[in-house]
Amino acid sequence: MSVCAVRCEMFLGYNTNGLPHHRLEDALALIAETGFRGVALTLDHHHLDPTDRNTCLRETGRVRRLLDQHDLRVTVETGARFVLDPRRKHQPTLVSARGQDRARRREFIETCVLAAAELGAETVSLWSGAADDDAGEDEAFARLMEELHRLLDFVEKADRRLAFEPEPGMLVDTMARYDRLIATMQHPLLGLTLDVNHVYALRDGSVREHVERWKGLLWNVHLSDARLGAHEHLPPGGGEVDFVDIRQSLEAIGYLGPVHLELSRHGHDAVRVMQGAYAYLNERGYLNEP
């Protein structure tokens, strides 16, 4: 599948996890009306429920028609908080102690991959999760790599690809641990989701340096404002991120992919926050004419 199967350019999108109180059809309409040209679709119990594979896949045709109607490009996200366990956030994971728990997470991601194929999404974004036992880093990495190998076989058959996101509090949290993972896996269908907020939250070097180093594997970008040392996704203008420098660093490598606003903690004020973020980034040169 060509990386430029539809259009070759960087484009701005919005993550549906920022509209958790809206029906999916309303969320897509609002994202498009605001002016965004892409959507990071987080499959969740209320948005194409991925825990019921048959129903989820039956609904993808309707959702794809909505995406086409609104001229929205789509990336599938797998970061729903309580979709597999109502009591434990982001559990079970690909590094859980029990094999059947890891299999549940893997099967969930496989459903997301199948949905991505039906929706026309080239990329599925995922993360490692955290272990639920006292496994050391080497043991947890072994679990992760075993599950990723299985997932990548599945992804290859579906003609999709995976973009892996380092996430604070998880096994693969920093870019150094992402480096370890990629050096071991070395798979052409495993790339990077770079979350600007996480670089700031963990004081994990320079976004510009990470963009330059991983330009060949950078397939998805998450954007929000942030403060150094704090993992809190803020609307643009509320923190310390230099958005012009981020845009220029992406342009410098010729990045041809989505830049998705991720503001999952602002769903109670979603429309105002979304419109404000769009206007802020428009003023800083993120938007191009279709």
C-alpha positions in Angstrom: 0.0 0.0 0.0 1.4 3.4 -1.0 2.1 5.8 1.8 0.6 8.5 -0.5 -2.4 6.4 -1.6 -4.7 9.4 -1.4 -2.8 12.8 -1.0 0.8 13.6 -0.2 0.9 16.3 2.4 1.0 17.0 6.1 -2.6 17.6 7.4 -4.2 18.5 10.7 -6.7 16.2 12.4 -8.5 15.8 15.7 -8.8 12.7 18.0 -12.3 11.5 18.8 -11.2 10.8 22.3 -11.7 14.6 22.7 -15.4 14.2 22.0 -16.4 11.4 24.3 -19.8 12.7 25.0 -20.8 13.0 21.3 -22.2 10.4 19.0 -19.6 9.3 16.4 -21.6 10.8 13.5 -21.8 14.1 15.4 -18.2 14.1 16.3 -17.1 13.6 12.7 -19.4 16.3 11.5 -18.0 18.8 14.1 -14.4 17.9 13.3 -15.0 18.5 9.6 -17.1 21.7 10.2 -14.3 23.2 12.3 -11.9 22.7 9.3 -9.8 19.7 10.2 -9.0 17.4 7.3 -8.3 14.2 9.3 -9.5 12.3 12.3 -7.8 10.0 14.8 -10.6 7.6 15.4 -10.2 6.0 18.9 -12.3 2.9 18.8 -14.2 2.7 22.1 -17.4 1.3 23.6 -19.3 4.3 22.2 -17.4 4.8 19.0 -17.4 1.6 16.9 -17.2 -0.7 19.9 -14.2 -3.0 19.1 -15.1 -5.6 21.8 -17.8 -6.9 19.5 -15.9 -7.6 16.3 -18.8 -8.6 14.1 -20.9 -5.5 15.0 -17.9 -3.3 14.8 -17.0 -4.4 11.3 -20.7 -4.2 10.2 -20.7 -0.6 11.2 -17.5 0.4 9.4 -19.3 0.8 6.1 -21.6 3.5 7.5 -18.7 5.2 9.2 -16.6 5.1 6.0 -19.4 6.8 4.1 -19.4 9.5 6.8 -15.7 10.0 6.4 -16.0 10.3 2.6 -19.0 12.7 3.0 -16.9 15.0 5.2 -13.7 14.4 3.2 -11.8 13.3 6.3 -8.7 11.1 6.2 -8.5 8.6 9.1 -6.0 7.0 11.4 -7.2 4.3 13.9 -6.2 4.7 17.5 -6.3 2.0 20.2 -5.9 4.0 23.4 -9.4 3.7 24.8 -9.0 3.8 28.6 -11.5 1.2 30.0 -12.6 -0.6 26.9 -11.3 -4.0 28.1 -11.5 -3.6 31.9 -14.0 -1.3 33.5 -11.9 -1.2 36.7 -8.4 -0.8 35.4 -7.3 1.9 33.0 -5.5 0.6 29.9 -5.5 -3.0 31.1 -4.8 -5.7 30.2 -1.8 -5.0 27.9 0.7 -6.6 25.6 3.0 -7.0 28.6 0.5 -8.4 31.1 1.6 -11.4 33.2 -1.0 -13.9 31.9 -0.9 -15.0 28.4 -4.7 -14.9 28.1 -4.7 -11.3 29.1 -2.1 -10.4 26.5 -4.2 -12.3 24.0 -7.2 -10.1 24.8 -5.2 -7.0 24.1 -3.8 -8.5 20.9 -7.2 -9.5 19.7 -8.6 -6.1 20.4 -5.8 -4.5 18.3 -6.5 -7.0 15.5 -10.1 -5.9 15.5 -8.9 -2.3 15.2 -6.6 -3.4 12.3 -9.6 -5.0 10.5 -11.7 -1.9 11.1 -8.8 0.2 9.7 -8.8 -1.8 6.5 -12.6 -1.3 6.1 -12.3 2.4 6.9 -9.4 3.1 4.6 -7.0 3.9 7.4 -3.4 3.0 6.5 -2.1 3.3 10.1 -3.1 1.9 13.4 -1.5 3.5 16.5 -0.7 1.5 19.6 1.4 1.4 22.7 3.0 -1.2 25.0 1.0 -0.7 28.2 2.4 -1.5 31.6 3.0 -4.9 33.2 0.6 -5.9 36.0 3.2 -7.9 37.9 6.8 -7.3 39.1 8.4 -8.5 35.8 11.7 -6.9 35.1 12.3 -4.8 32.0 13.8 -7.7 30.0 11.0 -10.1 30.7 8.4 -7.4 29.9 10.2 -6.6 26.6 10.2 -10.3 25.7 6.4 -10.4 26.2 6.0 -7.3 24.1 8.1 -8.5 21.2 6.4 -11.8 21.1 3.0 -10.1 20.9 4.2 -7.6 18.3 5.5 -10.3 16.1 2.1 -11.9 16.1 0.4 -8.6 15.5 2.7 -7.7 12.6 2.0 -11.0 10.9 -1.7 -10.1 11.1 -1.1 -6.5 10.0 0.8 -7.6 6.9 -2.1 -9.8 5.8 -4.5 -6.9 6.3 -2.1 -4.6 4.3 -1.9 -2.0 7.1 0.9 -0.8 9.4 1.5 -0.1 13.1 2.7 3.2 14.5 4.1 2.6 18.1 3.7 5.4 20.6 6.0 5.8 23.7 3.7 6.7 26.6 4.6 7.9 30.1 4.0 5.2 32.8 4.2 2.3 30.3 7.0 -0.1 29.5 8.0 1.8 26.4 7.9 5.4 27.7 10.9 7.2 26.4 12.4 7.5 23.0 15.4 5.5 24.2 13.2 2.5 25.0 11.5 3.0 21.6 15.0 2.8 20.1 15.6 -0.5 21.9 12.3 -1.9 20.6 12.9 -0.9 17.0 16.5 -2.0 17.0 15.3 -5.5 18.1 12.1 -5.7 15.9 13.4 -4.1 12.7 10.1 -4.6 10.9 9.1 -2.5 7.9 5.5 -2.3 9.1 6.4 -0.9 12.6 6.9 2.8 12.8 6.4 5.7 15.2 3.6 7.7 16.7 5.4 10.7 18.2 3.4 12.5 20.9 4.9 16.0 21.4 3.3 16.2 24.9 5.1 13.1 26.1 8.5 14.5 25.1 7.8 17.5 27.3 6.3 15.5 30.1 9.3 13.3 30.5 11.9 15.9 29.6 12.9 13.5 26.9 15.1 15.6 24.7 14.2 17.8 21.8 11.1 17.2 19.6 13.1 18.5 16.6 15.9 16.0 17.2 13.4 13.1 17.5 11.6 14.2 14.3 14.9 14.3 12.4 16.3 11.0 13.8 13.1 9.0 13.2 11.9 10.7 10.0 11.9 7.4 8.1 9.5 5.9 10.6 7.4 8.8 11.6 3.9 8.0 10.5 1.7 9.7 13.1 2.0 12.8 15.3 0.0 13.7 18.4 -0.1 17.4 19.3 -1.2 19.3 22.4 0.4 21.9 24.6 2.4 20.8 27.6 4.5 21.8 30.5 7.9 20.3 31.2 7.7 17.5 33.6 3.9 17.3 33.7 1.8 14.7 31.7 -1.2 16.9 31.1 -2.6 17.5 27.6 -3.4 21.2 27.3 -5.1 23.1 24.5 -2.6 25.0 22.3 -1.5 28.2 24.1 -1.8 26.8 27.6 1.7 25.5 28.0 5.3 25.7 26.8 5.3 24.0 23.4 6.8 26.0 20.5 4.2 25.1 17.9 6.0 27.0 15.1 9.2 25.1 15.8 7.3 21.8 15.7 5.7 22.7 12.4 9.0 23.8 10.9 10.8 20.6 12.1 8.1 18.4 10.4 8.3 20.5 7.2 12.1 20.2 7.2 11.9 16.4 6.9 9.1 16.6 4.3 6.6 14.9 6.7 3.6 13.6 4.7 1.1 12.5 7.4 -1.4 13.4 10.1 -0.8 15.8 12.9 -3.7 15.0 15.3 -4.8 17.3 18.2 -5.2 15.0 21.3 -7.2 16.7 24.0 -9.0 13.8 25.7 -9.5 15.6 29.0 -11.5 18.4 27.5 -14.6 16.6 26.3 -16.8 18.5 28.6 -16.1 21.6 26.5 -15.2 19.9 23.3 -16.6 22.3 20.7 -15.1 25.5 22.1 -11.7 23.8 22.8 -11.6 22.3 19.3 -12.4 25.5 17.6 -9.9 27.4 19.7 -7.1 24.9 18.9 -7.9 25.1 15.2 -7.7 28.9 15.2 -4.5 28.9 17.2 -2.7 26.5 14.9 -4.1 28.2 11.8 -2.4 31.4 13.0 0.9 29.4 13.3 0.9 28.1 9.7 -0.4 24.5 10.2 -3.1 24.7 7.6 -2.8 24.4 3.9 -5.4 24.8 1.2 -6.8 21.4 0.1 
